[in-house]
Amino acid sequence: MIPAKDSTSLSLLFHLNSEPWRNAEAYQQTTGYKVDYLSVREPGAAVSLPRPGESPLARLIRERYSCRKFLPRPMRLETLSTLLWAANGLTRESHLNGGELCFSRSIPSAGGLYPLEVFALVQRIEGLCDGLYHYAVWNHAMEPVHAGASFREFESSVLMLPFVEHANALLFLAAVFARTQKKYGPRGYRYVLLEAGHAAQNLCLAAAESGLGSLCIGGYLDGELNAMLGLEEGKAGVVYAVGAGYPG
Ligand SMILES: Cc1cc2nc3c(=O)[nH]c(=O)nc-3n(C[C@H](O)[C@H](O)[C@H](O)COP(=O)(O)O)c2cc1C
């Protein structure tokens, strides 16, 4: 291993140099889609498994798919509340060894440091003005960031915006890297991304339970999007986004 001089410069170098890759050739390819599967033994040597169990969770896992067409329908505030809570909400209180009070959340987090902040661009939510909000975890509330901000304004920063233009919510999972990296150094960057995956999957399954479609989005221009959310370059940034709304 090449020792890193500090906890963040290595991952920051990668993070800032991994804006969407303009690989037009790969996007234009309509044939040759192939998924590889690993087989470590000849098929006859494998032990067949019984059918997966049926449960409400199994149904939601089956129902999730990438929805790229949404209907311009209103959504109840309660539904948005459930989505936000599923992504990053408080679940349980407990006491650390020293008796200190701490709160668990809907997702696991390395060291319980919770680097993620959720921003929500919303439209047609009953009882909530359209615009960009920050989800305040501690009081389970929406803090206005840009009242009246429209999905259109994110057209140049979110590359696939036409897919989600009628979605009710575009949830941005932003990370404050130092929260995790001050303890775990360069490896903490991995933890941050893994945690975003946990949050996004919770979002997708919560969306499915509410009869909503969802789309996970990794294609966005970091610099531009982070600036729109007011995130400080190099310190915090969107690491994942999920659109949710009524499937068309
Ligand atoms: C990390 C990640 C990033 C993705 N980014 C995009 C994206 O920017 N735009 C998009 O249309 N789909 C995106 N997807 C969705 C994938 O294309 C989709 O999950 C895949 O084709 C499998 O289909 P399914 O989700 O319907 O099962 C992303 C998925 C993942 C896991």
The ligand as an SDF file (V2000), in Angstrom:
LIG
                    3D

 31 33  0  0  0  0  0  0  0  0999 V2000
  -24.9340    3.3900   -9.2940 C   0  0  0  0  0  0  0  0  0  0  0  0
  -26.0520    3.4470  -10.3030 C   0  0  0  0  0  0  0  0  0  0  0  0
  -26.1670    4.5560  -11.1210 C   0  0  0  0  0  0  0  0  0  0  0  0
  -27.2070    4.6280  -12.0480 C   0  0  0  0  0  0  0  0  0  0  0  0
  -27.3290    5.7650  -12.7890 N   0  0  0  0  0  0  0  0  0  0  0  0
  -28.3460    5.8490  -13.6830 C   0  0  0  0  0  0  0  0  0  0  0  0
  -28.5120    7.0520  -14.4300 C   0  0  0  0  0  0  0  0  0  0  0  0
  -27.7850    8.0250  -14.2690 O   0  0  0  0  0  0  0  0  0  0  0  0
  -29.5340    7.1070  -15.3200 N   0  0  0  0  0  0  0  0  0  0  0  0
  -30.3910    6.0530  -15.5040 C   0  0  0  0  0  0  0  0  0  0  0  0
  -31.3000    6.1550  -16.3240 O   0  0  0  0  0  0  0  0  0  0  0  0
  -30.2560    4.8950  -14.7870 N   0  0  0  0  0  0  0  0  0  0  0  0
  -29.2700    4.7780  -13.8750 C   0  0  0  0  0  0  0  0  0  0  0  0
  -29.1350    3.6370  -13.1130 N   0  0  0  0  0  0  0  0  0  0  0  0
  -30.1300    2.5340  -13.2580 C   0  0  0  0  0  0  0  0  0  0  0  0
  -29.5640    1.3010  -14.0020 C   0  0  0  0  0  0  0  0  0  0  0  0
  -29.4820    1.5820  -15.3760 O   0  0  0  0  0  0  0  0  0  0  0  0
  -30.5230    0.1210  -13.7200 C   0  0  0  0  0  0  0  0  0  0  0  0
  -30.5190   -0.1310  -12.3410 O   0  0  0  0  0  0  0  0  0  0  0  0
  -30.1100   -1.1470  -14.4790 C   0  0  0  0  0  0  0  0  0  0  0  0
  -30.2930   -0.9850  -15.8500 O   0  0  0  0  0  0  0  0  0  0  0  0
  -30.9050   -2.3730  -14.0000 C   0  0  0  0  0  0  0  0  0  0  0  0
  -32.2990   -2.2050  -14.2200 O   0  0  0  0  0  0  0  0  0  0  0  0
  -33.3730   -2.2050  -13.0450 P   0  0  0  0  0  0  0  0  0  0  0  0
  -32.9910   -1.1110  -12.0530 O   0  0  0  0  0  0  0  0  0  0  0  0
  -34.6960   -1.9060  -13.6970 O   0  0  0  0  0  0  0  0  0  0  0  0
  -33.3540   -3.5320  -12.3620 O   0  0  0  0  0  0  0  0  0  0  0  0
  -28.1310    3.5590  -12.1750 C   0  0  0  0  0  0  0  0  0  0  0  0
  -28.0000    2.4520  -11.3410 C   0  0  0  0  0  0  0  0  0  0  0  0
  -26.9870    2.3940  -10.3970 C   0  0  0  0  0  0  0  0  0  0  0  0
  -26.9030    1.2040   -9.4790 C   0  0  0  0  0  0  0  0  0  0  0  0
  1  2  1  0
  2  3  1  0
  2 30  2  0
  3  4  2  0
  4  5  1  0
  4 28  1  0
  5  6  2  0
  6  7  1  0
  6 13  1  0
  7  8  2  0
  7  9  1  0
  9 10  1  0
 10 11  2  0
 10 12  1  0
 12 13  2  0
 13 14  1  0
 14 15  1  0
 14 28  1  0
 15 16  1  0
 16 17  1  0
 16 18  1  0
 18 19  1  0
 18 20  1  0
 20 21  1  0
 20 22  1  0
 22 23  1  0
 23 24  1  0
 24 25  2  0
 24 26  1  0
 24 27  1  0
 28 29  2  0
 29 30  1  0
 30 31  1  0
M  END
$$$$
